[in-house]
Every structure is written in C-alpha cells, then in structure tokens.
Amino acid sequence: MPADLRTTLVQEASRLGFGRVRVARAGPPPTFDRYDAFLAAGYHAEMRWLEASRDKRSDARQMLPEARSVVVLAMDYARPGPPDPGGLTGRVASYAWGRDYHSLIGLRVRHLRRALEAAFPGLLTWGAVDSAPSWERGWAEAAGMGFNGKNGLAIVPSEGSYFFLATILLSEELTPDAPVPERCGRCRRCVDACPTAALLETGGMDASRCISYLTIEHDGPIPEVLRPQMGRWVFGCDDCQTVCPHQHPARGPVPEDFAPRRAWLPLPAILEATDQALLDTFEGSPLRRAAPRRIRRSACVVLGNIGDPRGRTVLERVRDGGDAMLAEHAEWALGRLGT
C-alpha cells in the first residue's frame, strides 16, 4: 500500500495544483527547539495564539494520534506584478494580491484527503493550511521541501520562497524525504534589506519590528520610530524575499486566483470608505485579516512617508474623525507632508 499510496498522493496533489509534495515522519518536528526559543524570547509579540497552540504544533500526533507520516504540499503564487501607479497609493505584499489562499488551498486539501480516503479504505487523515496548529515551515524543512532561510521562510534552492504551504497527516507510514542542506551561507541580503531590522543577526525574527506583523496583526499604535521605515507598505512586506538570490520565476502555471487584483491600494479611498465598504471590497481577500481600522492606520503612515501635500485633506478628516489612535497617526503624517 505505501508505494501505491505515494503514487496516488503525488498524482492527485498535482491535479489539484500542488507543484511540490514531500514527506516527513510523524512525531515531534526535528527543529522544534527554534519555535520554543522564539516564544521564550517574546519575539511573537502579541500573537498569543502561537503560545496557546504550542503543544499541538510540537507533535503531529496531537492532531491525529494515529499519524505516521506528514505530507507537506506547496503551491506557487509568484506572478509578475503591475507597475507602480505612483501617486497616493500603498503597496500590498504579493501573497495578498489575489484570493485568500486559506479558502482556496483549504478546499483543495479537503479534496485531496477525500480522494486518498476513498482510494485507500481505513486510511485516516488530517489536513491544515496555516490557520490550524501545524508548524508548516518546520515540517517543510524536515520533509526536504526546502531549507529555513535567514528570513525565516522555507526556501527551495534556486527557486525561492513564493509558495504557500499545507500539511496532511496520514495514518500510513511513507518513506520520508531527505532534508535539504541550508544554503544561505554567508549571504545576508535579507538581513540588510529588512527596513525595520526585524531579522536577527543570529537567525530568526523579532515580529514586533516586522512590517508584516505591524500592518496586519498588531492592533495598537505603530511605534513612531518604525513608521518611516514602512515606506509604502500598507499591508505586509516582501523586501526580505525579493532580495533573496534564490528567487526565480515560478516553474509552472500559477492559479488565476492569485492574479494581482490588489497589488496597490488607493490610500485616500481607503481612508474615506466606511468599515462595511472596506469589508465588502476585500471580501475573499487576505486583506480582510487586517480589519478596516488597522488598514486605515497603515494608510495614514504611508501617506506621511509619501509626503505629498495632496494627502492633507483626507488626513485632516481622519485626525478630526473621533478615533484617537487614527487621529494620532494622521497627525504624525500631516507633520511629514510638504507644503
């Protein structure tokens, strides 16, 4: 059964759009000590769910006691982006240009599990994208999907890191794939390119300084000292990926769902829209994760960094709009506008 199972697994995964399939042996992830060190240092900032789900992430068998194999799946999302429109616009990280990958990949993971369970009666499975307690990057490293780079991402040598990860646990033992040696070497392009110095010299990341964390997960004021370093990033950041020498165009077709529908956001329109209008606009998009208030907060910062006086009127309305946190960010931005 294992040989037939692996053949079916690879065939069905490919049919569903997963360009890479690797396998690790179930149990504690071999490098989970890095996760514990990340938590112990407080580098997870306000993301308390990473603490709460620690035990479940520490051993695949916490989610499926019968698990004997961890299947790691990858789906590319790299696509050429539209040109910079200039003006009063903010940048969006490339993973969020199209549809929310959680729903798209989650559905395909469920289809794959059902296909395997139908083909192999008695097989038990459990699947997850990154919203469930599975340490995808640790499993990707263990399964030989790639190595863990200095930017904290899973990197496929000479191909890059622009791919989404998912995991499936199986109650059948498959031959594990060999890990890939780390290939960062002395390169430190990502460390040097990080605008806010969130990447640590010793490896790993301090999320409290990361632009992706600040614009998406952080719920309070953005530290004033970090605001100028955000540049035009209004949702997420790609800087540590784009400079990586391993980055290359995707090997095959990328799902149309990941096409760049929202690579740039019109900042005045974001600040003038109602909460409901923003939620409607971002329906089915990863941008919903940030919630309207956090998107507006980041939009104020980016307008300040652009420094164009055409942003003054909308920033003044935000300053006078009654939300103290947004007002403070708008006031900061107004202080950076030209005359």
SULFENFEN-V757782 format. One line per field, one symbol per residue. ss: DSSP state (a for helix, b for strand, c for the rest). phi: phi as a letter, one per 40 degrees, with the letter a starting at -180 (. if undefined). psi: psi as a letter, one per 20 degrees, with the letter a starting at -180 (. if undefined). A space follows every 10 residues. Layout:
# SULFENFEN-V757782
ss: ???
phi: ???
psi: ???
This chain:
# SULFENFEN-V757782
ss: caaaaaaaaa aaaaaccccb bbbbbccccc caaaaaaaaa ccccccccaa aacaaaacca aaccccccbb bbbbbbcccc ccccccccbb bbcaaaccbc aaaaaaaaaa aaaaaaaaac ccccbbbbcc cccccaaaaa aaccccbbcc cccbbbcccb ccbbbbbbbb cccccccccc ccccccccaa aaacccccbc ccccbcaaac aaaaaaaccc cccaaaaaaa ccbbbcccaa aacccccccc cccccaaacc cccbbbaaaa aaccaaaaaa acccbaaaaa aaaaaaaaaa aaaaaaccaa aaaaaaaaac cccaaaaaaa aaaaccccc
phi: .dccccccdc cccccchccb bbbbcchcdd bccccccccc cgccfccccc cccdccccad cccadccbbb cbbbbcbcbc cccccggcbb cbdccbcbcc cdcccdcccc cccccccccb dgcbbababc cbcbcdcccc cccgcabccc cgbcbcdgbh bcacbabbcb cbcbcccccc ccbcfccbdc cccccbfccc dcggacccbc cccccbccbb ccddcccccc fbcbagabdc cccccccadd cbcbddcccc cbcbbccdcc ccccdccccc ccdgbcccdc gdccccdccc ccccccgccc ccccccccdc chcccccccc cccdcbccc
psi: ggghgggggg ghgghjjoip prprpqapph kihhghhggh ijiicjmhhh ghjghhhiph ihhnhjpiqo ppqqpqjpqp rqqoiabmqq qpqhhjhbqo hggghgghgg ggghgghhhn pipqrpqqaj irmpmghghg ghijhaqori jjqppppjha jmqqqqqppq jqpqpqqqqp qpkhcipkgg ghiohjlhpq hjqaqohiip hgghighpia qpphhighii cjoioaqjgi ghipiiprqq haqpphhjqn hmhqpoghhg hiqrghhghg hjpjqihhhi qgghggghhg ghhhhgjpii igghhhhghj iiogghgghg ggghiiqr.
